[in-house]
Amino acid sequence: MSVRVWLSGSLRQASEGKAEAEVVAKDIADCLDKLEIQFPGLKERLYDDKGELHRFIDIFVNRESVRSLQGLATPLKDGDEVSILPAFAGA
């Protein structure tokens, strides 16, 4: 199941400057593992010391937050688009 992953500007330091990647993954956790293989050090920017996704990282599958889906267990299918972004806050 090939999915396209979009990486925000702040994550591109760990992705050799690439804004997008393609991986074959069954769910979000698998997707992040595959991205780590392509771009070593990326996961340390995404996970906290307890191995949980940082609260300031948002991951979307086809524009829907995985936090409102099944989190890291959110299944992926061929052609899905995954976006990894820092959380935005404003006043």
C-alpha beads as a LAMMPS data file, in Angstrom:
LAMMPS data file: protein, C-alpha beads

91 atoms
90 bonds

1 atom types
1 bond types

-500.0 500.0 xlo xhi
-500.0 500.0 ylo yhi
-500.0 500.0 zlo zhi

Masses

1 110.0

Atoms # bond

1 1 1 0.000 0.000 0.000
2 1 1 1.951 2.971 -1.265
3 1 1 1.184 6.282 0.416
4 1 1 2.573 9.749 -0.203
5 1 1 3.872 11.570 2.866
6 1 1 4.210 15.354 3.040
7 1 1 6.686 16.770 5.553
8 1 1 6.457 20.307 6.911
9 1 1 9.335 22.725 6.592
10 1 1 10.600 22.182 10.130
11 1 1 10.865 18.411 9.558
12 1 1 12.776 18.762 6.315
13 1 1 16.036 19.138 8.228
14 1 1 15.738 15.443 9.041
15 1 1 14.513 14.469 5.561
16 1 1 17.492 15.743 3.593
17 1 1 15.419 18.765 2.583
18 1 1 12.746 16.658 0.902
19 1 1 9.141 17.826 1.234
20 1 1 7.635 14.486 0.324
21 1 1 8.336 10.776 0.401
22 1 1 6.587 7.618 -0.664
23 1 1 6.355 4.543 1.561
24 1 1 4.520 1.256 1.668
25 1 1 2.807 1.035 5.056
26 1 1 -0.221 -0.614 6.661
27 1 1 -0.818 2.070 9.305
28 1 1 0.614 5.330 10.650
29 1 1 3.058 3.643 13.045
30 1 1 4.398 1.521 10.178
31 1 1 4.600 4.638 8.000
32 1 1 6.724 6.441 10.597
33 1 1 8.978 3.381 10.939
34 1 1 9.500 3.320 7.167
35 1 1 10.232 7.049 7.118
36 1 1 12.850 6.516 9.821
37 1 1 14.595 4.014 7.544
38 1 1 14.683 6.582 4.727
39 1 1 15.538 9.506 6.992
40 1 1 17.368 8.389 10.156
41 1 1 16.659 10.735 13.058
42 1 1 13.189 11.786 11.908
43 1 1 11.376 9.801 14.600
44 1 1 13.235 11.579 17.401
45 1 1 11.543 14.776 16.210
46 1 1 8.126 13.101 16.324
47 1 1 8.150 11.100 19.577
48 1 1 8.660 12.124 23.199
49 1 1 10.814 10.319 25.796
50 1 1 7.938 7.913 26.572
51 1 1 7.629 6.815 22.947
52 1 1 4.397 8.746 22.430
53 1 1 3.765 11.129 19.570
54 1 1 4.704 14.663 20.673
55 1 1 1.612 16.682 21.509
56 1 1 2.815 19.419 19.158
57 1 1 2.939 17.114 16.116
58 1 1 -0.189 16.643 14.023
59 1 1 -0.510 13.844 11.499
60 1 1 -3.297 13.840 8.938
61 1 1 -4.531 11.115 6.618
62 1 1 -6.368 12.615 3.678
63 1 1 -6.827 15.840 5.679
64 1 1 -8.274 14.130 8.771
65 1 1 -6.282 14.179 12.011
66 1 1 -5.205 10.758 13.239
67 1 1 -6.035 11.992 16.747
68 1 1 -9.710 11.838 15.763
69 1 1 -9.200 8.478 14.031
70 1 1 -7.219 5.581 15.533
71 1 1 -4.016 7.434 16.349
72 1 1 -0.867 5.608 15.295
73 1 1 -2.997 2.526 14.520
74 1 1 -4.924 4.430 11.827
75 1 1 -4.929 2.116 8.801
76 1 1 -3.599 3.259 5.452
77 1 1 -4.608 2.202 1.976
78 1 1 -2.972 2.582 -1.399
79 1 1 -3.060 6.199 -2.573
80 1 1 -3.600 7.808 0.840
81 1 1 -1.874 11.101 1.574
82 1 1 -0.246 11.583 4.954
83 1 1 0.792 15.044 6.179
84 1 1 3.069 15.524 9.174
85 1 1 2.960 19.027 10.598
86 1 1 3.821 20.854 13.785
87 1 1 0.676 21.848 15.670
88 1 1 -0.349 25.442 15.131
89 1 1 -1.521 27.696 17.917
90 1 1 -2.576 31.268 17.873
91 1 1 -4.200 33.953 19.879

Bonds

1 1 1 2
2 1 2 3
3 1 3 4
4 1 4 5
5 1 5 6
6 1 6 7
7 1 7 8
8 1 8 9
9 1 9 10
10 1 10 11
11 1 11 12
12 1 12 13
13 1 13 14
14 1 14 15
15 1 15 16
16 1 16 17
17 1 17 18
18 1 18 19
19 1 19 20
20 1 20 21
21 1 21 22
22 1 22 23
23 1 23 24
24 1 24 25
25 1 25 26
26 1 26 27
27 1 27 28
28 1 28 29
29 1 29 30
30 1 30 31
31 1 31 32
32 1 32 33
33 1 33 34
34 1 34 35
35 1 35 36
36 1 36 37
37 1 37 38
38 1 38 39
39 1 39 40
40 1 40 41
41 1 41 42
42 1 42 43
43 1 43 44
44 1 44 45
45 1 45 46
46 1 46 47
47 1 47 48
48 1 48 49
49 1 49 50
50 1 50 51
51 1 51 52
52 1 52 53
53 1 53 54
54 1 54 55
55 1 55 56
56 1 56 57
57 1 57 58
58 1 58 59
59 1 59 60
60 1 60 61
61 1 61 62
62 1 62 63
63 1 63 64
64 1 64 65
65 1 65 66
66 1 66 67
67 1 67 68
68 1 68 69
69 1 69 70
70 1 70 71
71 1 71 72
72 1 72 73
73 1 73 74
74 1 74 75
75 1 75 76
76 1 76 77
77 1 77 78
78 1 78 79
79 1 79 80
80 1 80 81
81 1 81 82
82 1 82 83
83 1 83 84
84 1 84 85
85 1 85 86
86 1 86 87
87 1 87 88
88 1 88 89
89 1 89 90
90 1 90 91
